[in-house]
Amino acid sequence: MGLRLPPSLVRAIAGPLVGMVARTWRLEAVDDEFRSQAAQLGRPIVFLLWHEVLLPLLWHHRRQGIAIVVSANRDGQYLADLAEDWGYRLVRGSSSRGATRALLGAVRELKGGHPVAFTPDGPRGPRREMKRGVVAAAQRGAGVILPIHAGVDRAWRLGSWDGFVIPKPFARIRVFYGRAFSVEGGEEGLAVGERIARERLESLTRLADGPTAP
C-alpha cells in the first residue's frame, strides 16, 4: 500500500476509523449457497480472493475464526493488526517472503479445522496473477477452495500495485461466492487445481466487476 507510518500509530488511529466507516457499508451476499454447500462438506474452507478486495471481505467475514496469510513486511503489518482486531488468526509469510513458513502455517490451521484466507497475488503482485501456494495448502491440509470476490459501487483506490480498494462511506458491496472444489493429490492434482482456481476466480471477478472493471 506504500504507507510509511509506524504500525502502532496506524492501529491506534486508522483502525477505529476504518471500523466506523465499515459499519456504514451495505453488504449483500450473492450465491451464498455456495458457501453453505462448502461448509456442509465437513472440511476446512480455503477462501481464495484477490489482494485488492481484502478490506471489505475482511469486514464481511470478521469474527468467524478464519486464519489469514499476511506478509511480514510493513504493509502486511497494517493489515495484520486490522485483521487481528477483527477476530482473525494470523499466519505470517507470503509467496515472496517466508513462503515455506506461510505454507506450513496454513496447512497447520487447516488440519486443526480452521478456515484459511489466501490472496494468491499478494503481497506484491503482479495484480490478479495466481500463485500456487493456496492450491498446495488446500491439497496438503485437505481443505476445499472457495473463490470469493467483492464488487463495490463507490471506493477509493490506492496507488499501489493492486489498486487496493477502500469502500467509501455507505458504499454498496456485493460479495460473490464461486463453487468450491477440492485439489487431488500429486503434481497433476496441483496443476489441475491451479487451473480451476484461476478460472473460477477470474470468472467471479468478471461477474462482480462488470464492464467497468479497471
NORKAPE-V885478 format. One record per pair of residues at least 24 apart in sequence whose ideal C-beta (glycine too) atoms are under 7 Angstrom apart, sorted by sequence separation. I is the first residue (numbers start at 1). J is the second residue. D is the distance in whole Angstrom. If there is no record, write none. Layout:
i | j | d
I | J | D
I | J | D
//
This chain:
i | j | d
58 | 82 | 7
62 | 86 | 4
63 | 87 | 4
67 | 91 | 5
69 | 93 | 7
73 | 97 | 7
150 | 174 | 7
54 | 79 | 7
58 | 83 | 6
62 | 87 | 5
69 | 94 | 7
72 | 97 | 5
89 | 114 | 6
91 | 116 | 7
150 | 175 | 5
151 | 176 | 7
71 | 97 | 6
72 | 98 | 5
178 | 204 | 5
59 | 86 | 7
96 | 123 | 7
110 | 137 | 7
116 | 143 | 7
148 | 175 | 7
149 | 176 | 5
58 | 86 | 6
94 | 122 | 6
96 | 124 | 6
148 | 176 | 7
176 | 204 | 5
94 | 123 | 5
148 | 177 | 6
103 | 133 | 6
107 | 137 | 6
111 | 141 | 5
25 | 56 | 7
102 | 133 | 7
106 | 137 | 4
110 | 141 | 3
146 | 177 | 7
147 | 178 | 3
176 | 207 | 6
110 | 142 | 7
146 | 178 | 7
176 | 208 | 5
27 | 60 | 6
69 | 102 | 5
103 | 136 | 6
107 | 140 | 5
110 | 143 | 5
25 | 59 | 7
99 | 133 | 7
103 | 137 | 6
107 | 141 | 4
127 | 161 | 6
146 | 180 | 4
174 | 208 | 6
106 | 141 | 7
127 | 162 | 5
145 | 180 | 6
95 | 131 | 5
125 | 161 | 4
144 | 180 | 5
145 | 181 | 6
22 | 59 | 5
69 | 106 | 6
124 | 161 | 6
125 | 162 | 6
144 | 181 | 7
95 | 133 | 6
144 | 182 | 5
145 | 183 | 7
121 | 162 | 7
67 | 109 | 4
139 | 183 | 4
138 | 183 | 5
139 | 185 | 7
67 | 114 | 5
69 | 116 | 7
76 | 123 | 6
75 | 123 | 7
135 | 183 | 6
65 | 114 | 6
66 | 115 | 5
67 | 116 | 5
68 | 117 | 4
69 | 118 | 5
65 | 115 | 7
66 | 116 | 7
73 | 123 | 6
139 | 189 | 6
66 | 117 | 5
71 | 122 | 7
139 | 190 | 6
163 | 214 | 6
71 | 123 | 4
145 | 197 | 6
149 | 201 | 7
147 | 200 | 5
136 | 190 | 6
139 | 193 | 7
147 | 201 | 4
135 | 190 | 6
138 | 193 | 7
149 | 204 | 5
149 | 205 | 5
147 | 204 | 5
151 | 208 | 4
132 | 190 | 7
135 | 193 | 4
150 | 208 | 6
151 | 209 | 6
135 | 194 | 5
149 | 208 | 5
132 | 194 | 6
135 | 197 | 6
134 | 197 | 7
18 | 82 | 7
130 | 194 | 6
54 | 119 | 6
15 | 81 | 7
44 | 110 | 5
7 | 74 | 7
15 | 82 | 6
130 | 197 | 6
10 | 78 | 5
47 | 115 | 7
49 | 117 | 7
51 | 119 | 4
130 | 198 | 4
44 | 113 | 6
50 | 119 | 6
7 | 77 | 4
11 | 81 | 4
15 | 85 | 6
44 | 114 | 6
45 | 115 | 4
46 | 116 | 5
47 | 117 | 4
48 | 118 | 6
49 | 119 | 6
51 | 121 | 5
7 | 78 | 6
44 | 115 | 5
47 | 118 | 7
50 | 121 | 6
51 | 122 | 4
3 | 75 | 7
44 | 116 | 7
46 | 118 | 6
48 | 120 | 7
51 | 123 | 7
1 | 75 | 5
7 | 81 | 6
3 | 78 | 6
1 | 78 | 7
50 | 128 | 6
48 | 134 | 6
46 | 134 | 6
46 | 137 | 6
57 | 148 | 6
46 | 138 | 5
57 | 150 | 6
56 | 150 | 5
53 | 149 | 6
56 | 152 | 6
44 | 141 | 7
46 | 143 | 4
48 | 145 | 5
53 | 150 | 4
45 | 143 | 6
46 | 144 | 7
48 | 146 | 7
43 | 142 | 6
44 | 143 | 5
45 | 144 | 6
46 | 145 | 5
47 | 146 | 6
48 | 147 | 5
49 | 148 | 5
50 | 149 | 7
43 | 143 | 6
46 | 146 | 7
48 | 148 | 7
49 | 149 | 6
43 | 144 | 5
45 | 146 | 5
47 | 148 | 5
41 | 144 | 6
38 | 144 | 5
38 | 146 | 5
56 | 165 | 7
52 | 162 | 4
55 | 165 | 6
35 | 146 | 6
51 | 162 | 5
52 | 163 | 6
55 | 166 | 6
56 | 167 | 5
52 | 164 | 6
53 | 165 | 5
52 | 165 | 5
60 | 175 | 5
56 | 173 | 5
57 | 175 | 7
25 | 167 | 6
35 | 177 | 5
38 | 180 | 4
34 | 177 | 4
37 | 180 | 7
26 | 170 | 7
30 | 174 | 5
34 | 178 | 6
24 | 169 | 5
30 | 175 | 7
31 | 176 | 6
32 | 177 | 6
34 | 179 | 5
24 | 170 | 5
25 | 171 | 6
26 | 172 | 5
27 | 173 | 5
28 | 174 | 5
29 | 175 | 5
30 | 176 | 5
31 | 177 | 5
34 | 180 | 6
26 | 173 | 7
28 | 175 | 7
21 | 169 | 5
25 | 173 | 5
27 | 175 | 6
48 | 197 | 6
48 | 201 | 6
50 | 205 | 7
2 | 158 | 7
1 | 158 | 5
2 | 159 | 7
2 | 160 | 6
1 | 160 | 5
1 | 164 | 6
//
